[in-house]
Amino acid sequence: MSQYQYMLSKIHIDSLYSNNTPATTAKTPTMATFNAESKDIDILNHFADQATGKTCPSSLPFQKIKLTPHPVLITGPSPHGIGSQIALTLARASPTHLILAGRSLPKIRPILTQLQTLNPSIRTSFIHLDLLSNASVRKAVQEIQAVTEEIDVLVNNAGVMAVRGFRESEDGVESQFAVNYLGHFLLTNLLIKKGIVGNEGGTIVNLGSLGYQLAEANLEDINFQVCFAGGGGRWS
């Protein structure tokens, strides 16, 4: 099963336990149902009875799928990436509002167009979000608040890896750590603080990688200022 397929199932798994349902009575998801051949829509169909909200309109092929009527926010929905595929798949379940947050509107515009073609009933919004800037994150939260009072599902998908050369965020943090961790941490906590996420048991999905298994983060030298690979200095 791919990371994307797992994450879609996790959205609904988390929903099982976000509605104040006692753990002893909640239905236990059966992950063995899925394998490497499973498709995103199979997972949506499997967890349809665990979701609440609008039913997919009869003009679409997946009529039994249900999804919350509240907005879904996805960061980093670039074409051919996990984030955009999540948006395109969830569109079949007719959420009322899909909010796509990223650095470049021209880059994400094709996904917005595909969403409208796939399901014209869905409202879509683009929010400019640069996770290399805390100021941009704070401004994005203000823009999100202007388009919706509540988000039911927040998917923290954006990320960078294998960057060429050392780079810092606007706030002086190594770029990969800033984007993949601190930027989303700030975004999520601001949305929670303002009551946009988490008011009624919303779901937060943090998409990660297995990179942490290769080495531990040196939190005492997150910017590699002391010594990198014994070289006695920072990356050039």
N, C-alpha and C positions, 0 to 999 in steps of 0.2 A: 504494500500500500504506500502511495506517495505521501510526502508531507502535506500536500494540498488536500488529498482525500482524508487524511487523518484529521486535519484541522476543521474541515467541514463537519465531520462527525463530532468533533469536540464542541463545536458551537451548540449542538443539540444536547450533547451529554451534559454540558454545564447548565443548560436550561432546565434539565431534570431536577437539579439541586438548587436552583436559584429562585424557586417559588415557595420557599418555606415548607417544602415537602420533607417529612422525616426520612432519614436515611433508611430506616427499617422498612418503610412502605414504598420507597421509590423503586421503579422498575430498573433493573440492572441492564445496561446496554451490553449487547453481545458483539464484541469486536471481531470474533471469529467469522462473523457474517461476511467480512470484507477481506479481500486479498489483492494481489498485484494487478488483477484483472478488473477490479471494481472501478466503477465510474462515479463521478461526482453526483450525477442524478440518481444513481442507485442509493447513495447515502441519504440524499434529501428525501427520497421516497420512504426509506426505512424509518426515518425519524419524524415523519410527517405527523404522527399522532401525538408527538411530544411538544409540538409547537402550537402557538395560538395566533389568531389573527385572520386576515383575509384569505379566502380560497382563491387559487389561481383561476382566472377567467376561462370560460369554456372554449375560447378561441385558441388557447394554448394546449399543448399535448399532455401536460402533467397536472391534471385537474385535481388530484387528491392532495397535492402538496399545499401545506399551509405555512405561513410565516407571519411573524409579528407585524402589526400595522405601523409600528414605530420605525424610525429611520435606522439604517445600517451605515456605519462609517468605516471606510477601508482606507488605510494609508498605503502609498506606493503602488497604485494600480496601473503600472506601466504595461503597454502591450506585450503579449507573450510571457507575462510573469504570473506568479501565483495570485497576486492581488486582483488583477484584471479578470482572471478566470473565476475567481470567487464571485466577483460582481456579476459576471455574465451568467453564472449558474444560478445564483440567488434571484436573478431577475425573473426566472421561470416560476418562482414562488410568489411573485407579485408583492414585494414589500412596497410600502407607500412611497418611500424615499431612499435613494441610494446616494450617499455623499462620498465622493472620491477626493482624497487629499493628497497632493503631490507638489513637486517643484515647478512643473511645466505644463501649462494648459495645452499648448500645441501637441505635446507628446501624449497627453491623456485624452485629447478630444476624440480620437478614433474610437476609444472605448465608450465614451458618452454617446457617440453616434450609434454604435452597435447596440447599446442598451435600449435606446429609443426605438430602433428597428425591431429588436427582439420583443419588447413589451412597451408599447407607447403609453400605457397607463401609469408607468412609474415616473415619479418626479426624480430628476437627477440634479445634483449640484457639484460644482468643483470648488475646492478650497485650496488656496495656495499655502503650502506647508513646506518649509525648509528646516529639517531636523538638525542642521548644522548651526542653527541660530535660535537661541532661547526667545529672542524678541519675535521671530517669525512664528514660533510655536504659540506664544501668547496672543499674537494677532490672529492666528488661525482659530484659536478658541473663541475669540470675539466674533469672528465671521461665522463660525459654526452656531454660536448662540443666536445669531441674527436669522438663521434659516430654520432652526428647530429648537424646541424647548426640551426635547428628550431624545436620547439615542438608546436603542435597545441592545444593539450589538456593535461593539467596537472591535475592529480587527487591526491590530498593530502589525502590519505586514512589511512596511518599508524597511530597507536595509542596504548596506553596502558591504563588499568584501573584496579581498585581494586588491586593495587600493595601491596605486603606483606612487611610491614616495610618501614621505611623512607630510601630513596636513593636519592643521588644527581647526576646530570649529571657531565661530566668532567669539566664543566664550573661553577659548584657550584649552580645549580638550581634544585629544587625538580623535580624528574624524570617525573612525569606525566605532569606537566606544560611544562617541557622542550621538551618532545617528541610531545605532542599533539598540542602545540602552537608555542613555540619559534623556534623549529627545522624546522618546515614547513615554518614559517615566513622568516627565514634566507634563506632556499632553494629557495622559490618563488622569493624573492627579488634579489637574486644573478642571478637567471635565467633571470629575467626581465632586470637587469642591463647589462647583457652580450648580450641582444637581442635575447636570445634563445626562450623566451616566450613573447608574446604580440606584436611582430613586425607587424603582420597583423590581429589583432583582435582575437588572440587565446583565448581559454577558460580555466579558472582556477576553479576547483571544490574543495571546502574544505568540507570534510565529518566530521560531528560532532556528538554529541549525545544530549540527553535531560538532561544530568547531571547538566547543568548550572541552571536548574529550581529548583534544590534541595537546592542550597546554592550559595552565591556570593563568588567570589574569593577575598581573602584579599591581594590586591596588595602591601599593606604596610608590609606584613609578609608572603610572598609567600612561604618561606621555613619553616614556623611554628617555628620560633626561639623564639618568644616572649612567646606565651602561646598556648597550644593545649588543647581544651576542659576544660580549667580551671586547667590543671594539672601543669602548671608552668614549661614547658620544652619541649624538642623535643621528637619525637617518639624514642623508643628504637629499 
